[in-house]
Amino acid sequence: MSELLDKVPPHSIEAEQAVLGALLQDWSAMAEVVSHLRPERFYSLQNQIIYDALMKLYTKNVRGDTLSLINQLTEEGNLEKAGGAAYIASLTNKVASAANIEYYSNIVNDRSTRRELIKISSELRAEAFELNQDSKNLLDSAEKKIFAIAEKNETTVIHDVKNIMIREIEIIDSRYKSKNQFTGVPSGFSYLDSLTSGFQKSELIIIGARPSIGKTALALSMMQHIALERKIPCGFFSLEMPYESIGMRILSMESHVDMSRIRSGLLKRDDVMKIQDAAGRWFEAPLYTVDTPNMRLLDLRAMARRMVANHGVKIIFIDYIGLITTENTSAPVYEQVSEVSKSLKALARELEIPIVALCQVARDAEGNEPNLAQLRGSGSIEQDADVVMFIHRNRLKDEKTPVQEAKIILAKQRNGATGDVKISFIPAYSTFANTQKE
């Protein structure tokens, strides 16, 4: 530890002076660095002050040169802190031209990033010795700090339309050659997939319905198609139902053996054979489940990252959003739900996979077609979601009706059309099936 304390933090005074000298030589170079280089990224305090003054000149649309810079620093009372007029005049001699300013600015940013990592590691080390803090909170704090550094290093890129067209033609050509009907993960409901082209990467998809209408059944029906039929790795967070119940339901769906007979054990020999065959098919399916009740948001994020990293999961389902808990349990419900929805959207973008979250709708939707205003908990769910769909079916007194009419209401799709999708609900197996074709 003492050796670390003796080390000078990573920096390059030469690169910092080269950046400043290049700007004083060629003011047009400011446009190349202003979007990603900030004053605090300079190690030298006087270089920080000088660059900050240059940014102020740029904001005021005043050309930056030695004279205007000295005047700006004098007005601020920072000329001496910046090293004086002699130091500023010497900067133009530190670099031959502004041609390599991007190279020098990258060095300045790189050294700053290293200093921040050293600072964070020291903070985390100190926090780790504080035994009154929960280790999971420490891990979440570490992730946030690391991601904050990563965001600082992201630069805004101006895309030439020529490059956009080249990239789009490549994507379209690839899709044409693959003859794949869908660009995302297909749900298995043909008309819904024709509207959405499947669940797309980085999207947050919300499925809403009243209790016992079939949110979980629809999610499991989709996962049956995705994981079992398509062999696409799929993750499922069941915060309401234990994994044994999940297993029972997917066996009933696949075997077409009545759920009530599986629960009671009153099975015929033929039923047992069907269940064994269904279990054999599911045995190799890439479905990964977590059944922790009232799971904390930070745990869910960490587990989702592990699913993607260790199992190559391409889509995640969460049942359901209202059972995810945040660290700030004393906050109003709408603030907690808002934090969850924003975090899930950010997670979908980070992992570059679709995340499908189930959500309850308000009581006044009972017996009626749900709408966006009835999403329960927070208006931010509607705002953060890329796709929102609702399940609507009438509650029948006789749940033994073999097949019931139902529909998926595609109420919001950020990048596509909306509409209704007719489907069928089969109560005996708690599953949904196609009825409407493309």
Backbone torsions as a table, in degrees:
resi	resn	phi	psi	omega
1	MET	NA	-38.6	-179.9
2	SER	-64.7	-32.9	178.4
3	GLU	-64.4	-38.5	179.1
4	LEU	-65.6	-38.7	-179.1
5	LEU	-65.1	-30.7	-178.4
6	ASP	-77.6	-16.7	-176.0
7	LYS	-79.0	141.8	175.7
8	VAL	-81.0	133.8	179.9
9	PRO	-57.1	147.5	-179.0
10	PRO	-57.9	133.0	177.3
11	HIS	-166.6	167.6	175.9
12	SER	-144.2	96.4	178.1
13	ILE	-61.4	-35.6	-179.4
14	GLU	-62.0	-44.7	179.5
15	ALA	-65.8	-39.2	178.8
16	GLU	-62.7	-44.6	179.7
17	GLN	-67.1	-34.1	179.1
18	ALA	-65.1	-40.0	178.0
19	VAL	-62.5	-49.9	-178.2
20	LEU	-63.7	-42.8	178.8
21	GLY	-63.3	-39.8	179.3
22	ALA	-64.1	-39.3	179.7
23	LEU	-66.3	-38.6	178.9
24	LEU	-70.5	-27.1	177.2
25	GLN	-78.8	-42.5	-175.8
26	ASP	-136.6	96.6	-173.8
27	TRP	-64.2	-25.3	179.8
28	SER	-64.2	-20.5	179.7
29	ALA	-68.7	-15.1	179.7
30	MET	-59.4	-35.0	-178.9
31	ALA	-63.7	-24.2	-178.4
32	GLU	-78.8	-25.4	-172.8
33	VAL	-115.4	-17.8	-171.6
34	VAL	-63.4	-27.8	-176.2
35	SER	-76.9	-20.4	-176.1
36	HIS	-129.5	-2.6	179.8
37	LEU	-115.6	122.1	-178.1
38	ARG	-113.6	154.7	-177.5
39	PRO	-55.6	-39.1	-176.8
40	GLU	-66.4	-10.8	-179.9
41	ARG	-81.9	-10.9	174.8
42	PHE	-80.0	139.9	-179.4
43	TYR	-79.0	-43.3	-179.4
44	SER	-75.5	129.5	-179.6
45	LEU	-62.1	-41.1	-178.9
46	GLN	-67.8	-33.2	176.6
47	ASN	-70.5	-34.5	174.1
48	GLN	-59.2	-47.8	-177.5
49	ILE	-63.0	-40.8	-178.9
50	ILE	-65.9	-45.5	-178.3
51	TYR	-66.5	-38.7	177.8
52	ASP	-61.1	-40.6	178.1
53	ALA	-65.7	-38.2	177.8
54	LEU	-64.8	-38.3	177.6
55	MET	-64.8	-37.1	178.3
56	LYS	-66.3	-38.6	175.7
57	LEU	-63.3	-41.0	-179.5
58	TYR	-64.4	-39.9	179.0
59	THR	-64.9	-36.7	-179.6
60	LYS	-83.7	1.7	-179.7
61	ASN	62.5	35.0	176.2
62	VAL	-104.3	132.2	-179.2
63	ARG	-64.5	130.7	-179.6
64	GLY	-89.6	119.4	172.1
65	ASP	-143.9	-177.5	-175.4
66	THR	-57.6	-44.4	-176.8
67	LEU	-68.2	-49.1	-178.4
68	SER	-65.1	-32.8	178.0
69	LEU	-67.2	-44.1	178.8
70	ILE	-62.3	-40.6	178.4
71	ASN	-63.4	-43.1	-179.7
72	GLN	-62.7	-45.2	-179.1
73	LEU	-66.7	-35.2	178.5
74	THR	-65.5	-43.3	177.9
75	GLU	-60.7	-36.1	-179.7
76	GLU	-79.7	-14.2	-174.9
77	GLY	76.0	24.4	-175.9
78	ASN	-113.2	9.9	-175.3
79	LEU	-60.9	-44.6	-178.9
80	GLU	-69.7	-38.7	177.5
81	LYS	-62.3	-27.5	-179.3
82	ALA	-85.0	3.4	177.2
83	GLY	103.2	-4.8	178.0
84	GLY	87.0	168.5	-177.0
85	ALA	-61.8	-34.7	-178.1
86	ALA	-64.6	-41.9	179.4
87	TYR	-65.3	-41.3	-179.5
88	ILE	-64.4	-42.6	179.3
89	ALA	-63.7	-30.4	-177.8
90	SER	-75.0	-16.4	-173.6
91	LEU	-65.2	-33.5	-178.8
92	THR	-66.6	-16.8	178.6
93	ASN	-89.1	-3.2	-176.1
94	LYS	-83.9	-9.3	-177.0
95	VAL	-148.1	145.0	-177.6
96	ALA	-73.6	-41.0	-179.8
97	SER	-155.9	176.8	179.9
98	ALA	-90.2	6.6	-174.4
99	ALA	-60.5	-33.7	-175.6
100	ASN	-105.1	25.2	-175.8
101	ILE	-62.8	-35.9	179.5
102	GLU	-64.7	-38.8	177.8
103	TYR	-61.7	-46.2	-179.4
104	TYR	-67.3	-39.8	180.0
105	SER	-65.9	-33.3	176.2
106	ASN	-64.6	-36.2	177.0
107	ILE	-65.0	-44.6	179.3
108	VAL	-59.5	-45.4	179.3
109	ASN	-65.0	-40.8	-179.5
110	ASP	-61.4	-45.7	-178.6
111	ARG	-66.9	-36.0	177.8
112	SER	-64.5	-42.0	178.4
113	THR	-61.1	-41.8	179.2
114	ARG	-63.7	-39.5	178.9
115	ARG	-65.8	-40.0	178.4
116	GLU	-65.0	-39.2	177.9
117	LEU	-63.6	-39.8	178.0
118	ILE	-64.2	-42.4	179.7
119	LYS	-63.2	-45.3	-179.6
120	ILE	-64.3	-42.2	-179.5
121	SER	-62.6	-36.0	177.3
122	SER	-67.4	-41.8	179.0
123	GLU	-64.2	-43.6	-179.6
124	LEU	-65.6	-37.0	178.2
125	ARG	-62.2	-44.1	179.6
126	ALA	-65.6	-42.1	-179.7
127	GLU	-65.8	-34.3	-178.9
128	ALA	-64.7	-26.8	178.5
129	PHE	-80.0	-15.1	178.0
130	GLU	-82.8	98.9	-172.9
131	LEU	-73.3	-7.3	178.3
132	ASN	-80.4	-5.4	178.3
133	GLN	-99.3	139.5	178.0
134	ASP	-69.5	134.8	-176.5
135	SER	-63.8	-32.4	179.5
136	LYS	-67.3	-35.6	175.9
137	ASN	-65.7	-37.4	177.5
138	LEU	-63.0	-42.7	178.7
139	LEU	-63.2	-42.7	179.5
140	ASP	-64.6	-41.0	178.3
141	SER	-62.2	-41.1	179.3
142	ALA	-62.2	-44.5	179.5
143	GLU	-60.5	-44.5	-178.5
144	LYS	-61.3	-42.7	-177.9
145	LYS	-67.1	-40.8	179.0
146	ILE	-65.9	-43.5	180.0
147	PHE	-65.4	-33.0	178.5
148	ALA	-63.4	-38.7	177.1
149	ILE	-66.4	-42.7	180.0
150	ALA	-60.6	-40.0	179.8
151	GLU	-65.1	-35.5	178.6
152	LYS	-62.6	-32.9	-176.8
153	ASN	-83.9	-7.5	176.8
154	GLU	-74.5	132.6	-179.7
155	THR	-111.6	147.5	177.0
156	THR	-80.6	126.2	-177.0
157	VAL	-109.0	135.1	173.6
158	ILE	-90.6	119.2	-177.2
159	HIS	-95.9	122.3	173.9
160	ASP	-69.1	137.1	-178.7
161	VAL	-60.5	-27.1	176.7
162	LYS	-60.3	-45.8	-180.0
163	ASN	-67.2	-35.8	177.8
164	ILE	-62.3	-45.2	-179.1
165	MET	-64.3	-40.6	178.5
166	ILE	-60.9	-45.5	-179.2
167	ARG	-64.9	-42.8	-179.2
168	GLU	-65.0	-40.6	178.2
169	ILE	-63.1	-39.3	177.5
170	GLU	-61.5	-43.8	-179.7
171	ILE	-64.7	-46.7	-179.1
172	ILE	-63.5	-41.5	179.5
173	ASP	-63.7	-40.1	178.8
174	SER	-63.6	-41.8	179.2
175	ARG	-67.0	-38.3	180.0
176	TYR	-63.8	-43.2	-178.0
177	LYS	-70.5	-33.5	-179.1
178	SER	-76.0	-18.1	-179.0
179	LYS	58.6	24.7	179.4
180	ASN	-84.0	125.9	-175.5
181	GLN	-69.2	-28.9	-173.7
182	PHE	-118.5	143.1	178.9
183	THR	-92.1	-16.0	179.4
184	GLY	-115.1	-161.5	178.4
185	VAL	-82.8	117.6	-176.7
186	PRO	-72.5	139.7	-178.4
187	SER	-80.2	-20.6	-175.3
188	GLY	97.4	-10.2	175.9
189	PHE	-100.3	106.8	-164.2
190	SER	-57.9	-45.1	-176.8
191	TYR	-72.5	-35.4	175.4
192	LEU	-61.6	-43.9	179.4
193	ASP	-66.0	-30.4	177.5
194	SER	-68.5	-27.8	177.9
195	LEU	-80.3	-37.1	-173.4
196	THR	-102.9	-15.8	-170.1
197	SER	60.4	28.5	-178.3
198	GLY	90.5	169.6	177.2
199	PHE	-77.2	124.3	-170.8
200	GLN	-90.1	154.2	177.4
201	LYS	-56.9	144.3	173.8
202	SER	67.8	10.0	-179.3
203	GLU	-97.9	146.7	171.9
204	LEU	-102.0	118.9	-178.1
205	ILE	-111.2	128.5	179.7
206	ILE	-109.3	130.8	172.8
207	ILE	-115.5	115.3	-176.0
208	GLY	-113.0	149.2	176.2
209	ALA	-172.1	164.0	172.7
210	ARG	-71.6	160.0	178.2
211	PRO	-57.3	142.7	175.7
212	SER	66.6	17.3	175.2
213	ILE	-89.3	-25.7	174.7
214	GLY	129.2	28.3	178.5
215	LYS	-60.3	-51.3	-179.0
216	THR	-64.9	-40.1	179.4
217	ALA	-60.7	-41.4	179.1
218	LEU	-66.8	-42.8	179.0
219	ALA	-61.5	-44.0	179.5
220	LEU	-67.0	-35.2	176.7
221	SER	-63.0	-41.8	177.5
222	MET	-65.5	-42.2	-179.9
223	MET	-67.5	-31.0	175.8
224	GLN	-60.2	-42.2	178.8
225	HIS	-70.9	-43.9	-173.9
226	ILE	-69.7	-54.4	-173.6
227	ALA	-82.5	-42.3	-173.5
228	LEU	-83.2	-48.7	-175.9
229	GLU	-84.9	-42.9	-177.9
230	ARG	-90.1	-14.0	-178.2
231	LYS	60.1	33.4	176.9
232	ILE	-93.1	122.9	-178.9
233	PRO	-56.5	130.9	-171.3
234	CYS	-135.4	137.1	176.9
235	GLY	-108.5	144.5	-178.6
236	PHE	-137.2	117.4	174.7
237	PHE	-98.5	108.1	179.2
238	SER	-103.4	98.1	-176.2
239	LEU	-88.5	-6.5	-176.7
240	GLU	-113.7	-28.2	-170.6
241	MET	-123.8	132.1	178.2
242	PRO	-68.3	158.7	-174.7
243	TYR	-63.1	-27.0	177.5
244	GLU	-63.1	-39.8	178.8
245	SER	-68.3	-36.8	176.9
246	ILE	-61.7	-46.6	179.5
247	GLY	-59.2	-41.4	179.9
248	MET	-63.1	-41.4	-177.5
249	ARG	-69.6	-41.7	-178.7
250	ILE	-72.1	-27.7	174.6
251	LEU	-69.7	-38.9	177.6
252	SER	-65.0	-42.1	-179.9
253	MET	-62.1	-43.8	-174.7
254	GLU	-80.1	-34.8	-176.9
255	SER	-87.1	-18.0	-174.7
256	HIS	60.9	38.7	171.8
257	VAL	-105.3	131.5	-176.3
258	ASP	-52.6	130.7	-179.0
259	MET	-57.7	-38.9	-177.9
260	SER	-64.0	-33.8	179.2
261	ARG	-73.3	-34.8	177.6
262	ILE	-66.7	-41.6	179.9
263	ARG	-63.7	-43.4	-175.2
264	SER	-80.8	-21.2	-176.3
265	GLY	82.4	3.3	179.9
266	LEU	-83.9	75.7	-173.5
267	LEU	-109.7	148.9	172.2
268	LYS	-87.9	164.1	179.7
269	ARG	-59.5	-39.1	179.3
270	ASP	-64.2	-36.7	177.5
271	ASP	-61.4	-43.8	-179.4
272	VAL	-61.1	-41.5	179.5
273	MET	-64.5	-42.2	179.1
274	LYS	-63.6	-41.1	-179.7
275	ILE	-66.4	-41.4	178.8
276	GLN	-63.8	-40.6	177.5
277	ASP	-64.1	-41.9	179.0
278	ALA	-63.7	-41.9	178.6
279	ALA	-62.5	-37.5	178.4
280	GLY	-63.5	-39.3	178.9
281	ARG	-69.8	-39.3	179.9
282	TRP	-72.8	-21.8	-173.7
283	PHE	-55.4	-38.5	-177.4
284	GLU	-96.7	2.6	-176.5
285	ALA	-72.8	137.8	-179.4
286	PRO	-83.0	67.8	177.5
287	LEU	-115.5	128.5	-176.3
288	TYR	-124.4	124.0	-173.2
289	THR	-118.9	150.2	172.2
290	VAL	-130.0	129.4	-174.9
291	ASP	-121.7	34.8	178.9
292	THR	-73.7	121.7	179.3
293	PRO	-72.4	145.0	178.3
294	ASN	48.2	51.6	-175.0
295	MET	-68.4	140.3	178.0
296	ARG	-73.6	145.3	-177.6
297	LEU	-57.5	-43.5	-177.8
298	LEU	-66.5	-34.1	176.8
299	ASP	-68.3	-40.6	179.6
300	LEU	-62.2	-44.6	179.5
301	ARG	-61.0	-44.8	-179.7
302	ALA	-63.4	-42.4	-179.7
303	MET	-67.4	-36.7	178.2
304	ALA	-63.6	-41.7	178.1
305	ARG	-62.6	-39.0	178.4
306	ARG	-65.6	-40.4	178.1
307	MET	-58.1	-45.2	-178.4
308	VAL	-68.8	-43.9	-177.0
309	ALA	-70.6	-42.5	-173.3
310	ASN	-91.1	-28.0	-174.1
311	HIS	-122.4	1.2	177.6
312	GLY	64.5	30.9	-177.8
313	VAL	-60.0	134.9	-176.7
314	LYS	-106.9	-10.8	178.0
315	ILE	-157.2	144.2	-179.5
316	ILE	-125.9	135.1	173.7
317	PHE	-109.6	141.7	179.7
318	ILE	-128.3	123.7	-177.2
319	ASP	-123.2	95.1	1.8
320	TYR	-140.0	174.2	-168.4
321	ILE	-63.3	-30.2	-178.0
322	GLY	-71.6	-12.5	-179.2
323	LEU	-99.1	3.3	175.3
324	ILE	-84.4	128.1	-178.5
325	THR	-102.5	148.0	177.3
326	THR	-105.0	171.3	179.5
327	GLU	-71.1	-31.9	-177.4
328	ASN	-91.8	74.6	-175.9
329	THR	-70.3	-15.9	-179.6
330	SER	-83.9	-10.9	-179.6
331	ALA	-71.4	154.8	176.4
332	PRO	-57.0	152.2	-176.0
333	VAL	-56.7	-42.5	-176.4
334	TYR	-64.4	-32.2	177.5
335	GLU	-69.9	-39.2	179.0
336	GLN	-66.1	-44.4	179.0
337	VAL	-63.9	-38.2	177.8
338	SER	-62.2	-42.6	177.9
339	GLU	-62.3	-40.6	-179.9
340	VAL	-65.1	-47.1	-176.6
341	SER	-65.0	-41.7	178.3
342	LYS	-64.7	-39.3	-179.6
343	SER	-67.0	-39.8	179.0
344	LEU	-66.6	-38.9	176.7
345	LYS	-63.8	-43.9	178.4
346	ALA	-63.1	-37.9	179.8
347	LEU	-65.9	-41.1	178.1
348	ALA	-60.4	-40.7	178.9
349	ARG	-69.0	-41.5	-179.6
350	GLU	-62.3	-46.7	-176.4
351	LEU	-83.8	-12.8	-179.2
352	GLU	57.2	45.9	175.2
353	ILE	-137.5	157.8	172.4
354	PRO	-75.0	139.9	173.6
355	ILE	-116.9	123.2	-178.7
356	VAL	-107.4	115.2	-178.2
357	ALA	-114.2	130.9	177.1
358	LEU	-83.8	148.6	-175.0
359	CYS	-147.9	140.6	175.6
360	GLN	-81.6	154.3	176.3
361	VAL	-113.5	163.3	-173.7
362	ALA	-63.6	157.2	-175.8
363	ARG	-61.5	-29.3	-177.5
364	ASP	-70.1	-3.5	175.0
365	ALA	-85.4	-7.9	-178.2
366	GLU	-57.3	123.4	178.3
367	GLY	80.8	-7.6	-179.5
368	ASN	-118.5	167.4	175.9
369	GLU	-74.5	125.1	-179.2
370	PRO	-67.1	158.0	175.0
371	ASN	-137.6	174.2	-173.5
372	LEU	-60.2	-33.6	-178.1
373	ALA	-67.7	-14.5	-175.6
374	GLN	-98.9	5.5	174.5
375	LEU	-61.3	131.0	-168.8
376	ARG	-86.9	131.9	170.3
377	GLY	114.6	-49.3	-174.7
378	SER	-166.2	141.8	175.9
379	GLY	-68.0	-14.7	-179.1
380	SER	-69.4	-22.4	178.0
381	ILE	-61.4	-47.8	177.6
382	GLU	-60.6	-41.1	-177.4
383	GLN	-69.0	-43.5	-175.0
384	ASP	-77.1	-29.3	-174.9
385	ALA	-71.3	141.6	173.0
386	ASP	-85.4	-33.5	179.7
387	VAL	-134.1	133.4	173.4
388	VAL	-127.7	127.7	176.3
389	MET	-133.2	151.5	180.0
390	PHE	-122.6	150.7	172.9
391	ILE	-101.4	132.4	176.4
392	HIS	-132.5	126.0	170.5
393	ARG	-154.2	153.5	179.2
394	ASN	-80.7	137.8	175.3
395	ARG	-75.4	118.5	179.7
396	LEU	-94.9	142.1	177.4
397	LYS	-64.5	-34.5	179.7
398	ASP	-100.1	91.8	-179.1
399	GLU	-73.7	-0.3	178.2
400	LYS	-86.5	0.0	175.5
401	THR	-56.0	124.8	-172.6
402	PRO	-55.4	-46.0	-178.4
403	VAL	-136.3	131.7	179.6
404	GLN	-115.8	144.7	176.1
405	GLU	-74.5	141.9	177.4
406	ALA	-152.1	172.4	174.9
407	LYS	-154.2	153.6	172.6
408	ILE	-101.0	124.8	177.9
409	ILE	-98.8	106.9	177.5
410	LEU	-82.7	94.0	-170.9
411	ALA	-86.9	-26.7	179.4
412	LYS	-145.2	134.8	171.2
413	GLN	-146.7	109.4	-172.6
414	ARG	-56.9	-35.2	-174.3
415	ASN	-119.9	30.3	-179.0
416	GLY	-170.0	-170.9	-175.5
417	ALA	-80.7	162.6	173.4
418	THR	-113.7	171.0	-179.8
419	GLY	160.9	-180.0	-179.8
420	ASP	-106.2	143.4	179.5
421	VAL	-123.1	115.8	178.6
422	LYS	-76.8	129.7	177.4
423	ILE	-136.9	174.8	179.1
424	SER	-120.8	142.3	175.7
425	PHE	-109.9	131.0	-179.7
426	ILE	-113.2	98.7	-173.2
427	PRO	-59.8	-36.9	-175.4
428	ALA	-58.4	-33.7	-178.0
429	TYR	-110.8	3.6	-177.1
430	SER	49.2	53.3	-176.8
431	THR	-139.2	158.8	175.1
432	PHE	-110.7	152.2	-179.8
433	ALA	-140.1	160.9	176.7
434	ASN	-65.5	138.5	165.8
435	THR	-130.4	-25.9	-178.3
436	GLN	-103.8	127.8	178.7
437	LYS	-99.5	166.2	177.7
438	GLU	-66.4	NA	NA
